[in-house]
Amino acid sequence: MSNGKSVNSGGGNRDRGGVKPQQSRGNSNSKGNSKPSARDTALQVLTGVEQESAYSNLLLNGALQKSGLSGPDAGLATELVYGTISRLNTIDYLLEPFVSKGLGKLQPWVRNLLRLSFYQLYYLDRIPPHAAVNEAVNIAKKRGHQGISGMVNGVLRSVLRSKDELKLPDHLSPVARISLQHSHPEWLVSRWIEQYGVETAEAICEGNNEPPSVSVRVNTSRISRDELLKQMEDQGLNVSESRVSLDGIIVNSGGNMALSSWYRDGLLSVQDESSMLVAHAVNPQPGMSILDCCAAPGGKTCHIAEKLDGSGKVIANDIHPHKAKLIEDQAKRLGLNNVDTLSEDAAKMAERFPAESFDRVLLDAPCSGLGVIRRKPDLKWAKTPEDISEIRGIQTELLDEVCGLLKPGGILVYSTCTIEPQENSEMVQQFLNRHPEFEIAQDDSSVFQGLNEAGAREKVGLQILPQDYHSDGFYIARLLKRESSK
């Protein structure tokens, strides 16, 4: 348990992939027209996430754009949003005794003001305690009245006096201890213990609370990784090669890569390292016809197209027209002319294309998303066991519908950004049982060279957990359609 030392310090580190800001869905409740502070902005986002069930990353991007915050202030707002959500049930457990009428009876904005302030006092030792308390009191005065500001002041000063004594109770069960220490819902901890064991389940939860790496994918149809690394180093960036993907670069410091000239010029894309492995698994060869069934926002599509090096064709489908447009925009930015987009239900692809039309089929399936909690911490509080059961039916239907579009001798790649075996290895094994014309591709070891731990975790496919390589939790399986099938 933390004793007040920094856990997620360094506000600029929680860059959720350098996504361009989007229009904010939330509105500040502060009185007056003064420019909002980092804490004002964080409070607005946290309250919007709670009241509107909004996605934290989208709401934060919009709020940062609207606020005009930049540099350290934007970094602090980002840290406060993601850190508070990541540690939510631990914060509530430790904060509750200090609030006489209980956190649940407070107005949402007051509750979230106390939460983000507690996060600063308890988890961040780079912020002076008096600054965190004074700013919280000032916000309470602007948004509320004297009684609220007095309550906020009293609660936070009591927390400060007692901070060194705050700890979890002894003799908790493994589920309860991990849930409180690493701030995950008990049902999820229990599920992961059953699936992976106590030690691995705790490592998953701990990894989910670490700030994600900023990684970019090199457009190798335009520039080599070594050349782009050199350009970045010459510009003073702290960068290193990805140990997961041959096309990846880790940016340890250097700002928002989606605002860089390299991004504008189509030399790189912002993408997680685990996600980059999907194109490697597809293993596109010159002249191939490839179907990406659920393609938005287009990162994997464009990576595949880059590897085709101007030849062949990638058909990129998404059910939502506005998301299909995102794929078009990415392909244009990257200078790729071999991507065609369409907007259709992936379950109806067999009605649009003749059987055995494609050399490769990628189904990056809709999933529970439990592998990307590090980037989207609100997922762990929003998801339920029923969500997993429901999405499995969709995955099963999609696999059965799209597999007939693959030519004999072709490869079907199934991938998800979850660590749930029922959606991953069990899903694939059940598919193989239903479709004897498919088998596991035997060249997996060469495609995923160097990822031995993840490759040995499941009998079927590659299962990456968040703690393995400090990348997203991800699953990838390569399925070969036998030549003799008709």
C-alpha positions in Angstrom: 0.0 0.0 0.0 1.2 3.5 -0.8 2.5 5.6 2.1 2.1 8.8 0.2 5.0 8.4 -2.2 4.4 9.0 -5.9 2.7 6.1 -7.7 1.7 7.8 -10.9 3.8 11.0 -10.8 4.9 12.9 -13.8 1.7 14.4 -15.2 2.8 14.3 -18.8 3.3 10.6 -18.8 -0.3 9.6 -19.1 -0.5 10.3 -22.8 -3.3 8.1 -24.1 -1.7 7.6 -27.5 -1.4 11.3 -28.6 -4.9 11.4 -30.0 -5.9 14.7 -31.4 -8.3 16.6 -29.2 -12.0 16.3 -30.1 -15.0 18.4 -29.2 -15.8 18.4 -25.5 -19.0 16.8 -24.3 -18.9 18.5 -20.9 -19.3 22.0 -19.7 -17.6 23.7 -16.8 -19.8 24.7 -13.9 -17.4 27.3 -12.6 -18.7 30.7 -12.0 -17.1 33.5 -13.9 -15.2 33.6 -17.2 -11.6 33.1 -15.9 -9.5 30.5 -17.7 -10.0 27.1 -16.0 -7.0 25.6 -14.2 -5.7 22.1 -14.5 -7.8 21.1 -11.5 -10.9 22.8 -12.8 -10.5 20.9 -16.1 -9.9 17.6 -14.3 -13.0 18.1 -12.1 -15.1 18.8 -15.2 -14.0 15.6 -16.8 -14.4 13.4 -13.8 -17.9 14.7 -13.1 -18.8 14.2 -16.7 -17.5 10.6 -16.7 -19.6 9.8 -13.6 -22.8 11.6 -14.6 -22.9 11.0 -18.4 -21.0 7.6 -18.5 -18.8 9.4 -21.0 -15.4 7.9 -22.1 -12.7 9.6 -20.1 -10.2 9.9 -23.0 -12.7 11.6 -25.3 -14.0 13.9 -22.6 -10.5 14.8 -21.5 -9.3 15.6 -25.0 -12.3 17.8 -25.6 -11.9 19.6 -22.3 -8.2 20.2 -22.9 -8.9 21.7 -26.2 -11.6 24.0 -24.8 -9.5 25.0 -21.8 -6.5 26.1 -23.8 -4.2 24.3 -21.2 -0.8 23.3 -22.5 2.5 21.9 -21.3 2.7 21.1 -17.6 -0.9 22.2 -16.8 -2.4 19.9 -19.5 -0.1 17.1 -18.1 -1.4 17.7 -14.6 -5.1 17.6 -15.7 -4.4 14.4 -17.6 -2.7 12.9 -14.5 -5.5 13.9 -12.2 -8.2 12.4 -14.4 -6.6 9.1 -15.2 -5.0 8.7 -11.8 -8.2 9.4 -9.9 -10.2 7.0 -12.1 -7.5 4.3 -11.9 -7.4 4.5 -8.0 -11.1 5.1 -7.6 -12.3 2.5 -5.1 -9.1 2.8 -3.0 -9.6 6.5 -2.8 -13.3 6.1 -1.9 -12.4 3.5 0.8 -9.8 5.7 2.5 -11.7 8.9 2.0 -15.1 7.8 3.2 -14.4 8.0 7.0 -13.5 11.6 6.7 -16.8 12.6 5.2 -19.4 12.8 8.0 -22.5 12.2 5.8 -20.8 9.9 3.4 -19.4 10.4 -0.1 -22.5 9.0 -1.7 -24.7 11.9 -0.4 -22.5 14.6 -1.8 -23.1 16.4 -5.1 -21.2 14.7 -7.9 -18.8 17.6 -8.4 -18.1 17.9 -4.7 -17.4 14.1 -4.5 -15.0 14.3 -7.4 -13.3 17.4 -6.1 -12.5 15.5 -2.9 -11.4 12.5 -4.9 -8.9 14.3 -7.2 -7.6 16.2 -4.2 -7.1 13.0 -2.2 -5.3 11.6 -5.2 -2.8 14.5 -5.1 -2.3 14.3 -1.3 -1.9 10.5 -1.2 -0.3 9.4 -4.5 1.7 12.4 -5.8 4.6 13.7 -3.7 5.7 16.3 -6.3 2.6 18.5 -5.5 2.9 20.6 -2.3 -0.1 19.6 -0.1 -1.0 23.2 0.7 -1.4 23.9 -3.0 -3.7 20.9 -3.5 -5.9 21.9 -0.5 -6.0 25.6 -1.3 -6.9 25.0 -4.9 -9.7 22.6 -3.9 -11.1 25.2 -1.5 -11.0 27.9 -4.1 -12.8 25.7 -6.6 -15.4 24.9 -4.0 -16.0 28.6 -3.3 -16.5 29.3 -7.0 -18.8 26.4 -7.7 -20.7 26.2 -4.4 -21.0 28.2 -1.2 -19.2 28.8 2.1 -20.5 25.6 3.7 -19.2 23.4 0.9 -15.8 25.1 0.8 -15.5 24.8 4.6 -16.4 21.1 4.4 -13.8 20.5 1.7 -11.1 22.4 3.7 -11.9 20.4 6.8 -11.9 17.0 5.1 -8.7 17.5 3.2 -6.8 18.9 6.3 -8.0 15.9 8.3 -6.6 13.6 5.5 -3.3 15.4 5.7 -3.0 15.0 9.4 -3.8 11.2 9.1 -2.1 10.4 5.9 0.7 8.3 7.3 -1.8 6.2 9.3 -4.0 5.4 6.3 -3.8 1.7 5.4 -5.8 -1.3 4.4 -7.1 -3.6 7.0 -5.1 -6.8 7.7 -6.2 -10.3 6.9 -8.2 -9.5 3.8 -8.9 -12.3 1.3 -6.7 -12.2 -1.8 -9.6 -10.9 -3.9 -10.4 -8.1 -1.4 -6.8 -7.2 -0.9 -5.9 -6.9 -4.6 -9.2 -5.1 -5.3 -8.5 -2.4 -2.7 -4.7 -2.2 -3.1 -4.7 -2.0 -6.9 -8.2 -0.5 -7.2 -10.2 -3.0 -9.4 -13.7 -4.3 -9.0 -13.8 -7.5 -7.0 -15.6 -9.5 -9.7 -12.8 -8.8 -12.1 -10.1 -9.7 -9.7 -11.9 -12.9 -8.8 -12.2 -13.8 -12.5 -8.6 -13.2 -13.2 -7.4 -15.2 -10.2 -9.5 -18.1 -11.4 -8.1 -17.7 -14.9 -4.5 -16.8 -14.2 -3.7 -17.4 -10.5 -3.3 -14.9 -7.7 0.2 -13.7 -8.6 -0.5 -13.1 -12.3 -3.9 -11.5 -11.5 -2.2 -9.0 -9.1 0.4 -8.2 -11.7 -2.4 -7.5 -14.2 -4.1 -5.1 -11.8 -0.8 -3.4 -10.9 0.1 -3.1 -14.6 -3.2 -1.5 -15.4 -2.5 1.4 -13.0 0.9 2.3 -14.7 0.9 5.1 -17.2 1.0 3.7 -20.7 4.0 4.0 -23.0 3.8 6.4 -26.0 4.6 4.3 -29.1 4.5 5.1 -32.8 4.5 2.9 -35.8 6.9 3.8 -38.6 5.5 4.0 -42.1 8.1 1.8 -43.6 6.8 2.4 -47.1 8.2 6.0 -46.7 11.1 5.7 -44.2 13.0 3.1 -42.3 12.8 2.8 -38.5 16.5 3.5 -38.1 16.3 6.7 -40.1 13.2 8.0 -38.2 14.9 7.1 -34.9 17.9 9.2 -35.9 15.7 12.1 -36.9 13.9 12.0 -33.6 17.2 11.8 -31.6 18.6 14.7 -33.6 15.6 16.7 -32.5 16.3 16.0 -28.9 13.7 13.3 -28.3 14.3 10.4 -25.9 13.3 7.4 -28.1 14.1 3.7 -28.3 13.2 0.7 -30.5 10.2 -1.3 -29.6 11.0 -4.8 -28.4 7.6 -6.0 -29.5 7.3 -4.7 -33.1 10.0 -4.2 -35.7 8.0 -1.2 -36.9 7.6 0.4 -33.5 9.3 3.3 -31.6 8.9 4.1 -28.0 8.8 7.9 -27.3 9.9 8.3 -23.7 9.7 12.1 -24.0 8.9 14.4 -26.8 5.3 15.7 -26.6 2.2 14.7 -28.5 3.3 12.8 -31.6 0.0 13.4 -33.4 1.0 17.1 -33.5 4.5 16.4 -34.9 5.7 17.1 -38.4 6.5 13.4 -38.8 2.8 12.7 -38.2 1.6 15.4 -40.6 4.0 14.2 -43.3 2.7 10.6 -43.0 6.0 9.1 -41.6 4.4 7.7 -38.5 1.2 6.8 -36.8 0.4 6.6 -33.1 -0.3 3.0 -32.2 0.2 0.6 -29.2 3.0 -1.9 -29.7 0.7 -4.9 -29.2 -1.7 -3.7 -31.8 1.2 -3.4 -34.3 1.6 -7.2 -34.1 -1.7 -7.8 -35.9 -0.3 -6.7 -39.3 2.7 -8.9 -38.7 0.3 -11.8 -38.1 -1.6 -11.0 -41.3 1.8 -11.2 -43.1 0.7 -9.5 -46.3 2.5 -10.4 -49.5 2.8 -8.3 -52.7 -0.4 -8.4 -54.8 -2.6 -9.9 -52.1 -6.3 -9.1 -51.6 -7.0 -8.5 -47.9 -10.2 -7.9 -46.0 -10.2 -6.0 -42.7 -13.7 -6.7 -41.3 -13.9 -4.2 -38.4 -11.3 -1.7 -39.4 -11.9 1.7 -37.7 -10.0 3.8 -36.9 -7.7 2.3 -39.4 -4.4 1.7 -37.7 -4.1 -2.0 -38.5 -5.6 -1.4 -42.0 -2.9 1.1 -42.9 -0.1 -0.9 -41.3 -1.1 -3.8 -43.6 -1.3 -1.5 -46.6 2.2 -0.1 -45.7 3.6 -3.7 -45.8 2.1 -4.3 -49.2 4.3 -1.5 -50.4 2.0 -0.1 -53.0 0.7 -3.4 -54.4 -2.4 -5.5 -53.7 -5.5 -4.1 -52.0 -6.9 -3.8 -48.5 -10.7 -3.6 -48.2 -11.4 -1.8 -44.9 -14.9 -2.1 -43.5 -16.6 -0.5 -40.6 -20.3 -0.5 -39.7 -20.3 3.2 -39.0 -19.8 5.6 -42.0 -18.2 8.3 -40.0 -15.6 5.8 -38.8 -15.0 4.5 -42.3 -14.2 8.1 -43.1 -11.5 8.0 -40.4 -9.8 5.1 -42.2 -9.9 7.1 -45.5 -8.3 10.1 -43.8 -5.5 8.0 -42.3 -4.7 6.3 -45.6 -4.6 9.7 -47.3 -2.3 11.1 -44.7 0.1 8.1 -45.0 0.1 8.3 -48.8 -1.6 4.8 -49.3 -3.5 4.3 -52.5 -4.3 0.6 -52.0 -7.0 1.0 -49.3 -10.7 0.9 -50.2 -13.3 1.6 -47.5 -16.9 0.5 -47.1 -19.5 0.7 -44.4 -21.4 -2.5 -43.8 -22.3 -4.9 -41.0 -19.3 -7.2 -40.9 -21.8 -10.1 -40.4 -23.0 -9.4 -44.0 -19.7 -9.4 -45.7 -20.5 -12.8 -47.3 -23.5 -11.1 -49.1 -21.2 -8.5 -50.6 -18.3 -10.6 -51.7 -18.1 -14.1 -53.4 -16.8 -17.0 -51.3 -13.1 -17.5 -51.2 -12.4 -13.9 -52.5 -9.5 -13.0 -50.2 -5.9 -14.1 -49.5 -6.1 -12.8 -45.9 -9.0 -12.0 -43.7 -8.6 -9.9 -40.5 -11.3 -10.0 -37.8 -10.2 -7.5 -35.1 -13.4 -8.3 -33.3 -15.5 -6.2 -31.0 -14.6 -7.2 -27.5 -14.8 -6.3 -23.8 -11.6 -4.2 -24.1 -10.2 -5.5 -20.8 -6.7 -5.3 -22.2 -6.6 -1.5 -22.5 -7.6 -0.5 -19.0 -4.3 1.2 -18.6 -5.4 3.7 -21.4 -9.1 3.7 -20.5 -9.3 3.2 -16.7 -13.1 3.8 -16.6 -13.6 0.5 -18.5 -13.0 -1.5 -15.3 -15.8 0.3 -13.5 -18.2 0.2 -16.4 -17.9 -3.4 -17.6 -20.0 -6.3 -16.1 -19.8 -10.1 -16.5 -22.9 -9.8 -18.7 -21.0 -7.6 -21.2 -18.5 -10.5 -21.8 -21.3 -13.0 -22.3 -23.1 -10.7 -24.7 -20.0 -9.8 -26.8 -19.1 -13.5 -27.2 -22.2 -14.1 -29.2 -21.2 -11.4 -31.6 -17.7 -12.7 -32.0 -19.0 -16.2 -32.7 -21.3 -14.9 -35.4 -18.7 -12.8 -37.1 -16.1 -15.6 -37.2 -18.6 -18.0 -38.7 -19.8 -15.4 -41.3 -16.4 -14.1 -42.6 -14.4 -17.4 -42.6 -16.0 -18.5 -46.0 -14.5 -15.4 -47.7 -11.0 -16.8 -47.3 -9.3 -18.6 -50.2 -7.9 -22.1 -49.5 -4.3 -21.7 -48.2 -5.1 -18.3 -46.9 -4.8 -17.0 -43.3 -7.6 -15.8 -41.1 -6.3 -13.6 -38.2 -8.6 -13.2 -35.2 -7.6 -10.5 -32.7 -9.0 -8.7 -29.7 -7.8 -6.1 -27.2 -8.9 -8.1 -24.2 -7.3 -10.7 -21.9 -10.5 -12.7 -21.4 -9.9 -16.4 -22.4 -13.6 -16.8 -23.2 -13.3 -14.2 -25.9 -9.8 -15.4 -27.1 -8.3 -18.9 -26.9 -11.6 -20.5 -26.0 -13.4 -18.6 -28.8 -10.8 -19.8 -31.4 -10.9 -23.4 -30.2 -14.6 -23.5 -30.5 -14.4 -22.1 -34.0 -11.9 -24.8 -34.9 -14.2 -27.4 -33.6 -17.0 -26.1 -35.8 -14.8 -25.5 -38.9 -12.5 -28.5 -39.5 -11.3 -26.9 -42.7 -9.2 -24.6 -40.5 -6.2 -25.3 -38.4 -3.6 -23.3 -36.4 -1.0 -21.8 -38.7 2.2 -23.6 -37.9 4.5 -20.6 -38.5 3.3 -18.6 -35.4 6.7 -18.9 -33.8 8.5 -17.0 -36.6 5.8 -14.3 -36.8 5.9 -13.7 -33.0 9.6 -14.2 -32.6 10.9 -13.1 -29.2 7.5 -13.1 -27.5 8.0 -16.5 -25.9 6.2 -15.8 -22.6 3.0 -14.6 -24.3 3.2 -17.3 -26.9 3.4 -20.1 -24.3 0.5 -18.8 -22.2 -2.3 -20.4 -24.3 -2.4 -23.5 -26.5 -4.1 -21.5 -29.2 -2.8 -18.0 -30.2 -0.7 -15.3 -28.6 -2.0 -13.8 -25.3 -0.2 -10.7 -24.2 -1.0 -9.4 -20.7 -0.4 -5.7 -19.7 2.6 -6.5 -17.6 4.4 -8.5 -20.2 5.9 -5.7 -22.3 4.2 -2.6 -20.8 1.9 -2.6 -23.8 -1.8 -3.3 -24.2 -3.3 -6.7 -23.3 -4.0 -8.3 -26.6 -4.8 -11.6 -28.3 -3.9 -12.8 -31.8 -4.5 -16.1 -33.5 -3.5 -17.1 -37.0 -5.8 -19.7 -38.6 -4.9 -21.5 -41.9 -7.6 -22.6 -44.3 -6.5 -26.0 -45.7 -5.8 -26.2 -49.4 -8.1 -29.2 -49.9 -11.2 -27.4 -48.5 -13.9 -26.4 -50.9 
